[in-house]
């Protein structure tokens, strides 16, 4: 449990900072341009792309610096965390990816989008709890969390497309590129 808690702490804190920064910077601009269709669409794409880049930067930092920080600051007590830190990073990367869609929806007063996108995360909790109670390896539990986070990301993008009539075809290339980069970092 201590390893899991430390993994969440080390990856969630920068995730919240990055997502909050994107929201604080982009939300006022999006809200101001809400009635100017072309400008809003452009800023929406910028917001979505910024969340993709932020997520990848976070994951790269976790992969490059995380093990060193664990060893230097936390010592041998948490050395086992280095083996699964990347999985925590992937989970938080997907969370940042999703944050962009939530910011765009929020700028148009679709406040329920974020809540609805969290439903898959809630649905995987009983599965994760059961796996933890069964004594499975920690990385398996984190994989379940990754699946929940990925489904939340898909729901957020779908809601953005459906409710805001936001055509995402211009985002296809950045999304594919970011997911390929994600796979590259994993490998």
PyMOL commands that set and color helices and strands:
alter all, ss='L'
color gray80, all
select helices_A, chain A and resi 2-32+37-78+81-107+112-117+119-134+138-163+169-186
alter helices_A, ss='H'
color red, helices_A
deselect
rebuild
show_as cartoon
